[in-house]
Amino acid sequence: MTWKDSLNNLKKVGLDGIKYLDTRHSSVTTAWGVNWDPIFIARDLMQNFYDANRDNPTSIRIEVEEDKVTISAPAKFELARLFYLGSEKGEDDIGQYGEGFKAAAVCLLRDHHIEPIAISGHQVVYIRVNDAKVDGTELEPVVYDFFHRDDPFPDTKLILRGCSKELIHALETGMTHFLFPENPLLGPVLWQSWDKLFSIYQSTTAGGHVFYRNLKRGETADIPVVLVINKSFAAIERRIQTDRDRNAFGDQLLELFYKTFARSGIKSDSKPQKALLLANTAIWPQGHALLRAAAMDNYYCSTWTPEMTKEVFGDKYFAASHTHDHILGLEYQNWEDQWKAAGRIRLPSYFRDFGVICAENHCAQIKRKAFEETKAKYHRQPTGLEQIALRVLKDALHYLAPTIMQLFQNKGTKYSVGETEALLGELRQGQNYYSNEVYLAARLFLSDFPQALAVFLHEHVHIFGHDGSRGFTDALTQLIETVVRERDKLSPIESRWEQAREAIKLQRATQLEGNIRVRIETMTDSELRELVKALPEATLRKALNKPKTAPEAKIREAA
């Protein structure tokens, strides 16, 4: 076949008034290792038209006459660039003038026996395979016959003759591979980020679709939404930079896309998460990588409220819980069995991050409630006599470490008394060492002065860190040195402590015997106010006129 045959074929499709310019033998042959199916051929051909007509993609037309397909658009480009194996793609272009067109042309020539005809302005190019093989090989080079027409064509066209039904269908739907408002795959906008770089559309098809930088790269099976990322991400770029064949995202790349969309786009926003969940509720029990990615981003920060969870899930589901602890596992299983018996459906564990009830959180909530009830019963404010004893210890701390005491005074420190060491341990575990609350055991007030002071100092030094931390040990060491050095001057303070200690012993002893005065002494301010309101006026007058008695008056005076 020669350029004259090409000219005759051009006349057969109605192209007249053209003259031959030259023929160029490219270095590309039919042995080039690309094996694209009709969908990828169509996508790469159409993307040249899309990139050239980005401002008006709806102007791209596809006409079918039997087995001939004509693609046309207003924008013109230099057809000679289709010959050279290189690229002048802009930052926003998908593939204009890149090697994709050459690869698509090879597939058309070799696999479909279609000789493409390209027209733009004065230019016409007929692409064919050279009959003469490269010397000593079976390689057939791709040949470009260039023609000129004095009367320019009004637009750019690509004519393909002899197309199969499969190729025709791929070309007719070729524009669905690119992101533009009129893309027939796009339904209503369900959500969009403030910068419009991330979007969720309702899909017009049964399945969903994924667009990355204006190009469709995959499908979201079972979730009829269209996800859009119009921003470059290094992690994704590294995975696709060697994708010469422009294959769609595989499972691993789709999961990376989902994670990127969730972490950088949704950012724990409940509105788009809700849209994704409600797109197909039937897939909840088996789960989906997209929903998992959206849920995992809720782990540290979630905007889901109990009301939202109730609205979306109702009381029909529970999330699975897993643990390596055999005892806890049995406890979780017990709750899950009860929920199943009540008709609830088991969902993957990550649904807990959408607020769905799970055994782990349920058990923790029960324990937390029991702890709060115990705390309310056995955790209280210091009594009046205990306040006196605390003043003695605070004076000692102020004398030994004025800087530490000043820090606590500035913070408005509160002191709480716990009846059990176990309770105090739980309270301290959940406490930040910058907290302004100091927890003390009730038995501390019955200890001798050295032990009470040691515990009191230890608790206050936590302002510099937790047990074992460098800040804590350094401060405690310094404080011990001061105590040893100043031990002789602590005797007066110890005497005051012994007086307070004896009074508290007496108070607690009489309390056990049901002494009303001691019971009142141990009440909190709010409890006292409620008691006073319930007393008759005559009783109140009598109580107010009664003078203070020892040992309480004596101790208060000594303090």
Backbone torsions as a table, in degrees:
resi	resn	phi	psi	omega
1	MET	NA	139.0	-179.3
2	THR	-122.5	-178.7	179.4
3	TRP	-64.2	-25.2	178.8
4	LYS	-67.2	-37.7	175.4
5	ASP	-64.0	-39.1	177.6
6	SER	-61.0	-42.7	-179.4
7	LEU	-62.4	-41.8	178.2
8	ASN	-63.4	-39.4	178.6
9	ASN	-66.6	-32.8	176.9
10	LEU	-66.3	-39.1	178.9
11	LYS	-65.4	-31.8	-179.4
12	LYS	-65.1	-25.3	179.4
13	VAL	-100.0	15.4	173.5
14	GLY	88.2	14.7	178.9
15	LEU	-96.4	108.5	178.5
16	ASP	-123.2	175.8	179.0
17	GLY	69.1	24.5	-179.6
18	ILE	-111.6	154.3	178.6
19	LYS	-130.2	149.9	-176.3
20	TYR	-72.4	136.9	175.6
21	LEU	-106.4	-66.0	179.3
22	ASP	-163.3	171.3	177.9
23	THR	-122.2	134.6	-179.2
24	ARG	-123.5	128.6	177.8
25	HIS	-93.3	115.7	-177.7
26	SER	-82.0	166.8	176.3
27	SER	-84.1	-2.5	178.4
28	VAL	-85.0	136.0	178.1
29	THR	-124.3	171.2	179.9
30	THR	-71.4	-5.8	177.7
31	ALA	-86.7	0.8	-180.0
32	TRP	-57.8	132.3	-171.4
33	GLY	-77.8	52.5	172.7
34	VAL	-115.2	134.7	-178.6
35	ASN	-132.7	74.6	-176.9
36	TRP	-89.2	143.2	173.3
37	ASP	-81.8	173.9	-177.7
38	PRO	-55.6	-33.9	-178.5
39	ILE	-64.1	-45.3	-178.6
40	PHE	-72.4	-33.1	175.2
41	ILE	-61.7	-49.2	-179.0
42	ALA	-61.2	-42.9	-178.4
43	ARG	-61.6	-41.7	-177.1
44	ASP	-73.5	-32.6	175.6
45	LEU	-68.3	-43.6	-176.8
46	MET	-69.8	-28.9	-175.9
47	GLN	-68.7	-25.6	174.4
48	ASN	-65.1	-40.1	177.4
49	PHE	-70.4	-38.4	179.3
50	TYR	-62.8	-48.5	-178.7
51	ASP	-62.9	-38.5	-177.9
52	ALA	-75.5	-21.3	-177.0
53	ASN	-123.6	37.5	-175.3
54	ARG	-58.3	-34.3	-178.2
55	ASP	-72.5	-18.1	-177.5
56	ASN	-149.6	66.2	-176.1
57	PRO	-64.4	-22.0	179.6
58	THR	-71.9	-10.6	178.3
59	SER	-78.1	-10.1	178.9
60	ILE	-75.5	126.7	-175.9
61	ARG	-118.6	146.0	178.1
62	ILE	-127.1	116.6	-178.0
63	GLU	-116.3	135.3	-178.3
64	VAL	-119.5	125.3	174.2
65	GLU	-126.5	101.5	-175.7
66	GLU	55.8	-112.6	-179.1
67	ASP	-102.0	13.0	178.8
68	LYS	-105.5	130.5	178.0
69	VAL	-117.8	130.3	177.5
70	THR	-119.2	123.0	177.0
71	ILE	-107.2	128.6	-177.8
72	SER	-139.3	154.3	178.9
73	ALA	-160.6	158.2	-174.5
74	PRO	-69.3	-39.2	-172.7
75	ALA	-65.8	140.0	179.2
76	LYS	-104.8	153.7	172.2
77	PHE	-148.9	162.5	-175.0
78	GLU	-73.0	111.4	-175.8
79	LEU	-67.9	-23.6	179.3
80	ALA	-60.7	-25.1	-179.4
81	ARG	-70.2	-20.0	176.4
82	LEU	-68.7	-19.3	-178.5
83	PHE	-79.7	-38.4	-172.5
84	TYR	-83.1	138.6	-179.2
85	LEU	-85.8	89.8	-178.2
86	GLY	-169.5	-172.0	-176.3
87	SER	-147.0	139.7	171.9
88	GLU	-124.4	39.5	-178.0
89	LYS	-67.8	138.4	172.7
90	GLY	-80.9	175.7	-177.0
91	GLU	-61.3	-34.9	-178.4
92	ASP	-94.2	-6.4	-178.9
93	ASP	-75.3	149.4	176.7
94	ILE	-89.4	-43.6	-175.8
95	GLY	-164.5	17.2	-176.0
96	GLN	-58.9	128.0	177.8
97	TYR	63.3	13.6	178.2
98	GLY	-83.2	-174.5	-177.3
99	GLU	-74.0	-10.1	-179.3
100	GLY	-60.0	-39.2	179.9
101	PHE	-64.0	-41.0	178.8
102	LYS	-62.5	-40.8	179.6
103	ALA	-65.0	-42.4	178.8
104	ALA	-64.1	-39.9	179.1
105	ALA	-62.9	-41.9	178.2
106	VAL	-60.5	-44.7	-180.0
107	CYS	-63.4	-39.1	178.6
108	LEU	-64.9	-44.4	-178.2
109	LEU	-69.0	-46.0	-172.8
110	ARG	-79.8	-44.9	-171.4
111	ASP	-96.6	-26.2	-175.8
112	HIS	-117.4	-6.2	179.7
113	HIS	56.2	39.8	177.3
114	ILE	-108.1	129.6	178.9
115	GLU	-103.1	105.3	-175.4
116	PRO	-67.1	145.0	174.7
117	ILE	-121.7	123.3	179.9
118	ALA	-114.4	135.4	-177.5
119	ILE	-131.7	135.4	175.3
120	SER	-159.0	115.0	179.8
121	GLY	61.2	-122.1	179.1
122	HIS	-82.4	-7.9	-168.8
123	GLN	-98.7	144.5	172.4
124	VAL	-138.5	133.6	178.2
125	VAL	-127.8	130.2	175.2
126	TYR	-111.7	122.5	-175.1
127	ILE	-106.3	128.5	-176.9
128	ARG	-146.7	175.8	176.6
129	VAL	-102.0	134.7	178.6
130	ASN	-69.9	132.5	179.7
131	ASP	-66.2	-34.2	-178.5
132	ALA	-82.3	122.5	-179.9
133	LYS	-76.6	157.6	175.9
134	VAL	-61.2	134.2	-175.7
135	ASP	-49.0	128.3	175.3
136	GLY	76.2	9.6	-178.4
137	THR	-138.2	174.5	173.0
138	GLU	-102.0	13.5	-176.6
139	LEU	-76.5	134.2	178.6
140	GLU	-112.9	110.2	-177.5
141	PRO	-74.1	150.9	176.2
142	VAL	-83.6	132.8	-175.8
143	VAL	-116.4	140.8	178.6
144	TYR	-115.6	119.2	173.6
145	ASP	-99.6	120.2	-177.4
146	PHE	-101.0	136.0	179.6
147	PHE	-131.0	164.0	-179.3
148	HIS	-132.1	144.0	175.5
149	ARG	-127.6	127.0	-177.4
150	ASP	-64.3	-40.6	178.1
151	ASP	-88.7	107.4	-173.0
152	PRO	-65.6	147.5	173.2
153	PHE	-74.5	143.5	-175.4
154	PRO	-72.2	-17.6	-177.8
155	ASP	-145.6	-173.5	177.8
156	THR	-104.0	137.3	-178.8
157	LYS	-136.0	152.1	170.2
158	LEU	-129.0	121.0	-176.7
159	ILE	-111.3	128.4	-180.0
160	LEU	-125.2	118.3	-179.1
161	ARG	-105.2	144.4	176.9
162	GLY	81.9	32.6	-177.9
163	CYS	-78.5	142.0	174.2
164	SER	-76.4	165.5	178.2
165	LYS	-60.8	-38.8	-179.9
166	GLU	-63.9	-42.5	179.7
167	LEU	-69.3	-37.9	177.8
168	ILE	-60.7	-46.4	179.4
169	HIS	-61.8	-40.9	179.9
170	ALA	-63.9	-38.0	179.2
171	LEU	-71.8	-39.3	-180.0
172	GLU	-63.4	-33.2	179.5
173	THR	-101.0	13.5	-174.5
174	GLY	-61.6	-32.8	-177.1
175	MET	-73.1	-11.3	177.6
176	THR	-70.2	-11.2	179.9
177	HIS	-78.5	-7.2	-173.1
178	PHE	-121.8	148.2	-175.1
179	LEU	-88.6	117.9	172.2
180	PHE	-157.8	154.4	-170.6
181	PRO	-55.1	-31.3	-176.1
182	GLU	-91.1	7.5	178.2
183	ASN	-56.1	124.0	-175.3
184	PRO	-64.5	-11.5	177.3
185	LEU	-77.9	-19.6	-173.9
186	LEU	-87.3	121.1	170.9
187	GLY	-94.4	-155.0	179.4
188	PRO	-62.8	151.6	176.1
189	VAL	-74.1	124.1	177.4
190	LEU	-92.0	-31.0	-179.4
191	TRP	-166.1	150.1	177.1
192	GLN	-150.5	137.7	178.3
193	SER	-68.7	162.2	-175.7
194	TRP	-59.3	-32.9	-178.9
195	ASP	-93.1	2.0	177.3
196	LYS	63.3	19.8	177.2
197	LEU	-85.8	-17.6	178.7
198	PHE	-127.9	132.0	-178.2
199	SER	-142.5	152.5	171.2
200	ILE	-126.9	123.1	176.0
201	TYR	-114.0	152.7	167.7
202	GLN	-70.2	134.0	178.3
203	SER	-82.2	144.8	177.3
204	THR	-89.6	-0.9	178.6
205	THR	-113.5	172.0	-178.4
206	ALA	-64.4	-34.8	177.6
207	GLY	-101.8	179.0	-179.8
208	GLY	-108.4	178.8	-175.5
209	HIS	-143.2	154.0	-178.1
210	VAL	-122.0	125.8	176.5
211	PHE	-116.0	130.2	176.4
212	TYR	-126.9	118.3	-178.7
213	ARG	52.1	54.2	172.6
214	ASN	74.8	-1.8	-178.3
215	LEU	-118.0	134.3	176.8
216	LYS	-69.1	125.6	-175.6
217	ARG	-120.5	-1.2	179.6
218	GLY	176.6	-177.2	-179.5
219	GLU	-130.1	143.2	178.4
220	THR	-99.1	89.5	-177.1
221	ALA	-56.8	135.5	173.6
222	ASP	76.3	-5.4	177.4
223	ILE	-123.5	102.5	-174.6
224	PRO	-76.8	65.1	175.0
225	VAL	-131.7	157.6	175.6
226	VAL	-110.6	119.1	179.6
227	LEU	-100.2	135.3	-176.8
228	VAL	-128.2	127.2	168.4
229	ILE	-120.2	115.4	179.4
230	ASN	-111.2	49.2	179.3
231	LYS	-149.2	143.6	-179.5
232	SER	-80.7	133.4	176.0
233	PHE	-123.8	128.4	-173.9
234	ALA	-56.1	-41.6	-177.1
235	ALA	-61.6	-39.6	178.9
236	ILE	-74.5	-41.7	-178.9
237	GLU	-59.8	-39.2	-180.0
238	ARG	-62.1	-32.3	-177.3
239	ARG	-80.6	-21.7	-175.4
240	ILE	-112.5	-2.5	-174.7
241	GLN	-65.8	-24.1	178.1
242	THR	-98.8	12.1	-176.3
243	ASP	-83.3	70.6	-178.2
244	ARG	-64.1	-30.7	-177.4
245	ASP	-85.0	-0.3	177.6
246	ARG	54.4	44.4	178.2
247	ASN	-71.2	155.4	176.6
248	ALA	-69.9	161.4	179.2
249	PHE	-60.7	131.4	171.4
250	GLY	-81.8	-175.3	-176.6
251	ASP	-58.6	-42.6	-178.0
252	GLN	-65.8	-42.8	179.0
253	LEU	-68.8	-35.0	176.6
254	LEU	-63.5	-41.9	178.5
255	GLU	-63.7	-39.2	176.4
256	LEU	-64.0	-40.0	176.9
257	PHE	-61.1	-46.5	180.0
258	TYR	-59.9	-45.6	-179.2
259	LYS	-62.7	-41.9	179.0
260	THR	-64.7	-42.7	179.7
261	PHE	-62.0	-42.4	-178.4
262	ALA	-69.9	-48.1	-172.8
263	ARG	-73.0	-42.2	-174.3
264	SER	-98.9	-19.9	-178.8
265	GLY	-103.8	-62.8	-177.1
266	ILE	-67.4	-45.6	177.9
267	LYS	51.4	51.8	176.1
268	SER	66.3	15.7	178.2
269	ASP	-74.2	123.4	-175.5
270	SER	-71.3	-25.9	-177.3
271	LYS	-63.4	-54.0	177.7
272	PRO	-66.8	-32.5	177.1
273	GLN	-61.9	-42.4	179.1
274	LYS	-62.9	-40.6	179.3
275	ALA	-62.4	-41.5	179.4
276	LEU	-66.5	-40.8	-179.0
277	LEU	-65.3	-44.4	-175.4
278	LEU	-78.4	-9.4	179.7
279	ALA	-62.4	-33.2	177.4
280	ASN	-158.7	95.4	-178.2
281	THR	-72.3	-18.6	-176.6
282	ALA	-67.8	-22.4	-177.1
283	ILE	-88.4	-3.8	-177.4
284	TRP	-54.5	-49.4	-175.6
285	PRO	-60.0	-40.7	179.7
286	GLN	-84.5	-17.9	176.4
287	GLY	82.6	172.4	-179.8
288	HIS	-157.1	143.5	-177.9
289	ALA	-59.8	-33.7	179.3
290	LEU	-67.1	-44.8	179.1
291	LEU	-66.7	-37.0	177.9
292	ARG	-63.0	-43.3	179.5
293	ALA	-62.8	-41.2	179.4
294	ALA	-66.0	-39.4	-178.2
295	ALA	-70.2	-43.2	-176.2
296	MET	-60.7	-29.3	179.7
297	ASP	-73.8	-6.7	176.8
298	ASN	-88.4	-5.3	-168.2
299	TYR	-58.0	-44.7	-177.1
300	TYR	-98.3	-21.5	-177.3
301	CYS	-148.4	117.0	-178.4
302	SER	-130.5	140.4	177.1
303	THR	-103.2	9.8	177.9
304	TRP	-75.0	129.5	176.0
305	THR	-101.6	160.6	175.8
306	PRO	-56.2	-33.6	179.9
307	GLU	-66.1	-40.8	178.8
308	MET	-65.9	-44.0	178.6
309	THR	-59.7	-42.4	179.5
310	LYS	-62.8	-41.6	-178.7
311	GLU	-63.7	-42.2	-175.3
312	VAL	-82.0	-44.4	-171.3
313	PHE	-105.6	-21.2	-176.1
314	GLY	59.4	-143.3	177.9
315	ASP	-112.8	31.9	-172.2
316	LYS	-100.4	-6.7	-171.3
317	TYR	-136.7	162.5	166.4
318	PHE	-145.0	151.3	-179.8
319	ALA	-94.5	141.8	-179.0
320	ALA	-66.7	147.5	175.8
321	SER	-121.6	141.1	-179.0
322	HIS	-130.3	145.3	177.6
323	THR	-157.3	152.2	175.6
324	HIS	-87.7	-9.4	179.5
325	ASP	-81.7	117.5	-175.5
326	HIS	-62.3	-41.9	-178.7
327	ILE	-64.6	-47.0	178.0
328	LEU	-62.5	-38.1	179.6
329	GLY	-58.8	-40.7	177.5
330	LEU	-65.0	-39.2	179.0
331	GLU	-65.6	-43.0	177.9
332	TYR	-62.4	-42.8	-178.1
333	GLN	-62.3	-37.3	179.4
334	ASN	-60.4	-46.7	179.8
335	TRP	-66.6	-41.9	-178.7
336	GLU	-64.9	-36.5	177.1
337	ASP	-63.4	-39.1	178.8
338	GLN	-65.3	-41.2	-179.7
339	TRP	-67.5	-39.6	177.0
340	LYS	-61.7	-42.9	179.8
341	ALA	-62.6	-29.1	179.1
342	ALA	-83.5	-0.3	176.3
343	GLY	96.6	6.8	178.8
344	ARG	-76.7	150.7	-178.5
345	ILE	-103.0	135.2	-178.8
346	ARG	-79.2	129.1	177.9
347	LEU	-114.5	160.6	176.2
348	PRO	-56.0	155.8	-172.1
349	SER	-60.5	-30.6	-176.6
350	TYR	-68.1	-11.2	177.0
351	PHE	-67.7	-14.5	174.9
352	ARG	-61.0	-29.4	-179.4
353	ASP	-74.8	-7.3	170.3
354	PHE	-98.0	7.9	177.7
355	GLY	93.0	2.3	179.6
356	VAL	-68.0	137.0	-178.1
357	ILE	-60.5	141.3	175.1
358	CYS	-141.6	158.2	-175.0
359	ALA	-62.7	-39.1	-177.7
360	GLU	-61.7	-50.1	179.5
361	ASN	-67.2	-36.5	-178.9
362	HIS	-63.9	-45.0	178.8
363	CYS	-64.0	-41.7	179.6
364	ALA	-63.3	-38.0	179.9
365	GLN	-66.7	-39.8	178.3
366	ILE	-63.0	-44.7	179.2
367	LYS	-64.6	-37.9	180.0
368	ARG	-65.6	-40.9	179.3
369	LYS	-65.1	-42.2	178.3
370	ALA	-62.7	-39.4	179.1
371	PHE	-65.1	-41.9	-179.9
372	GLU	-64.2	-38.3	177.6
373	GLU	-65.6	-41.3	177.4
374	THR	-65.0	-41.7	-179.7
375	LYS	-61.6	-43.6	-179.9
376	ALA	-63.1	-31.4	-176.9
377	LYS	-84.1	-38.3	-171.7
378	TYR	-115.8	8.6	179.6
379	HIS	-123.1	122.2	-170.8
380	ARG	-145.0	173.1	172.5
381	GLN	-79.5	155.1	178.5
382	PRO	-62.8	143.7	174.9
383	THR	-72.0	174.9	179.6
384	GLY	-59.3	-47.3	180.0
385	LEU	-66.5	-34.7	177.4
386	GLU	-67.4	-32.5	175.7
387	GLN	-62.8	-38.2	177.0
388	ILE	-63.1	-46.1	178.6
389	ALA	-61.3	-39.6	178.5
390	LEU	-63.2	-35.2	179.4
391	ARG	-64.0	-35.7	177.1
392	VAL	-63.5	-47.2	-178.8
393	LEU	-66.4	-35.9	178.7
394	LYS	-67.3	-37.0	176.6
395	ASP	-63.5	-38.9	178.3
396	ALA	-64.1	-44.1	179.5
397	LEU	-65.1	-39.6	178.5
398	HIS	-62.9	-35.7	179.8
399	TYR	-72.2	-42.9	-175.9
400	LEU	-80.9	-36.6	-176.3
401	ALA	-143.6	74.2	-176.8
402	PRO	-58.1	-32.0	-179.2
403	THR	-64.7	-45.5	179.9
404	ILE	-63.3	-44.6	-178.5
405	MET	-63.5	-37.7	180.0
406	GLN	-65.5	-38.2	177.8
407	LEU	-60.6	-43.5	-178.5
408	PHE	-71.5	-36.0	178.1
409	GLN	-65.2	-38.1	179.4
410	ASN	-66.7	-29.6	-179.0
411	LYS	-83.3	-8.7	-177.0
412	GLY	67.0	54.3	-173.8
413	THR	-61.0	139.4	174.7
414	LYS	-110.6	148.0	177.9
415	TYR	-117.7	131.9	179.1
416	SER	-124.9	149.2	-178.0
417	VAL	-116.2	129.7	176.7
418	GLY	-111.5	140.8	-177.2
419	GLU	-80.1	-21.3	-178.9
420	THR	-127.5	148.1	178.3
421	GLU	-67.3	-33.9	-179.5
422	ALA	-61.9	-42.9	178.8
423	LEU	-63.4	-44.1	-179.9
424	LEU	-61.3	-38.7	178.8
425	GLY	-60.8	-44.1	179.6
426	GLU	-66.0	-39.1	179.1
427	LEU	-64.0	-42.4	-178.3
428	ARG	-69.7	-33.2	-179.1
429	GLN	-62.4	-37.8	-178.7
430	GLY	-88.6	9.3	-174.4
431	GLN	-102.8	132.2	172.6
432	ASN	-77.1	143.0	-176.0
433	TYR	-72.1	-2.1	172.2
434	TYR	-92.5	4.7	-178.4
435	SER	-64.3	154.1	-180.0
436	ASN	-101.7	16.0	179.4
437	GLU	-114.3	132.4	178.4
438	VAL	-112.0	125.5	-178.7
439	TYR	-99.1	129.8	-179.1
440	LEU	-127.8	143.9	177.7
441	ALA	-78.9	146.1	-179.6
442	ALA	-60.3	-33.3	-177.9
443	ARG	-70.9	-15.1	178.2
444	LEU	-58.2	-35.5	-175.8
445	PHE	-74.1	-7.6	175.6
446	LEU	-103.4	-2.3	-178.7
447	SER	-78.3	160.9	174.3
448	ASP	-73.1	168.3	-172.1
449	PHE	-59.2	-47.5	-179.2
450	PRO	-57.3	-44.7	-178.3
451	GLN	-68.9	-44.1	-179.2
452	ALA	-62.2	-43.8	-179.6
453	LEU	-65.3	-40.0	-179.6
454	ALA	-61.1	-45.6	179.1
455	VAL	-64.8	-43.6	-178.9
456	PHE	-61.1	-44.7	178.9
457	LEU	-65.4	-41.1	-179.1
458	HIS	-58.9	-46.0	-178.4
459	GLU	-64.0	-36.3	-177.4
460	HIS	-77.1	-29.1	-179.5
461	VAL	-69.2	-13.1	178.1
462	HIS	-63.1	-10.2	175.8
463	ILE	-62.1	-21.8	-179.3
464	PHE	-97.1	0.6	178.3
465	GLY	146.3	175.4	178.3
466	HIS	-82.8	166.6	176.6
467	ASP	-52.7	132.3	177.1
468	GLY	92.1	-16.8	179.5
469	SER	-75.0	156.5	-176.6
470	ARG	-63.1	-42.3	-179.4
471	GLY	-61.8	-41.3	-179.1
472	PHE	-66.7	-50.5	-176.3
473	THR	-64.1	-37.9	178.9
474	ASP	-64.0	-45.4	-178.8
475	ALA	-65.8	-40.5	-179.1
476	LEU	-67.0	-40.4	178.1
477	THR	-60.9	-44.7	179.7
478	GLN	-62.7	-39.2	-179.6
479	LEU	-67.8	-39.6	177.9
480	ILE	-61.1	-42.5	178.1
481	GLU	-58.9	-41.4	-180.0
482	THR	-65.8	-41.6	179.4
483	VAL	-60.8	-45.4	-179.9
484	VAL	-63.2	-41.9	-177.0
485	ARG	-68.7	-35.7	-174.1
486	GLU	-105.1	18.7	-171.5
487	ARG	-61.0	-31.8	-178.1
488	ASP	-69.2	-25.3	-176.7
489	LYS	-87.9	0.9	-179.2
490	LEU	-90.5	-6.6	-175.8
491	SER	-58.6	-45.8	179.1
492	PRO	-60.9	-38.9	180.0
493	ILE	-66.7	-37.7	178.8
494	GLU	-63.5	-37.0	178.8
495	SER	-63.2	-43.2	178.3
496	ARG	-62.7	-39.2	178.7
497	TRP	-62.0	-42.4	-177.8
498	GLU	-63.4	-37.0	177.2
499	GLN	-64.1	-46.5	179.5
500	ALA	-64.1	-39.8	-178.8
501	ARG	-62.0	-44.9	-179.5
502	GLU	-63.9	-39.5	179.4
503	ALA	-63.7	-41.0	179.8
504	ILE	-66.8	-38.6	176.5
505	LYS	-58.2	-47.1	-179.7
506	LEU	-62.9	-42.1	-179.6
507	GLN	-60.1	-46.7	-177.0
508	ARG	-71.3	-32.0	178.6
509	ALA	-67.1	-47.1	-179.8
510	THR	-68.7	-27.7	177.6
511	GLN	-61.9	-40.9	179.6
512	LEU	-64.2	-26.7	-179.7
513	GLU	-88.0	2.7	176.3
514	GLY	86.6	21.0	178.4
515	ASN	-63.5	122.7	-175.7
516	ILE	-64.8	-40.8	-177.5
517	ARG	-61.2	-43.5	-178.1
518	VAL	-68.5	-36.5	178.9
519	ARG	-63.4	-38.7	177.7
520	ILE	-66.5	-39.1	-178.1
521	GLU	-61.1	-29.8	-176.9
522	THR	-88.8	-3.5	180.0
523	MET	-74.6	152.7	174.0
524	THR	-79.3	169.6	-178.9
525	ASP	-59.9	-43.6	-178.5
526	SER	-66.4	-37.3	178.1
527	GLU	-66.0	-39.0	178.6
528	LEU	-64.1	-41.3	-179.9
529	ARG	-62.3	-42.1	179.3
530	GLU	-64.6	-37.6	179.3
531	LEU	-66.6	-44.3	-178.4
532	VAL	-61.7	-39.8	-179.7
533	LYS	-62.3	-29.9	-176.6
534	ALA	-84.2	-12.4	-176.5
535	LEU	-80.9	147.3	174.4
536	PRO	-65.6	153.9	-176.8
537	GLU	-62.4	-39.2	-179.3
538	ALA	-62.6	-40.1	179.6
539	THR	-65.1	-39.5	179.9
540	LEU	-64.3	-41.9	-179.7
541	ARG	-61.6	-44.7	-178.4
542	LYS	-62.8	-42.1	-179.2
543	ALA	-67.6	-37.7	-177.8
544	LEU	-71.1	-29.5	-178.4
545	ASN	-85.8	-8.8	-177.5
546	LYS	-77.9	129.0	-179.1
547	PRO	-72.6	156.6	176.9
548	LYS	-66.9	148.3	-179.9
549	THR	-118.8	156.5	173.4
550	ALA	-72.6	151.2	10.6
551	PRO	-88.2	-8.6	-172.6
552	GLU	-61.6	-46.2	-178.5
553	ALA	-62.8	-40.4	-179.3
554	LYS	-63.8	-42.1	-178.2
555	ILE	-68.9	-42.4	179.2
556	ARG	-61.1	-39.4	179.6
557	GLU	-66.1	-40.3	-179.1
558	ALA	-67.4	-34.3	-178.3
559	ALA	-73.2	NA	NA
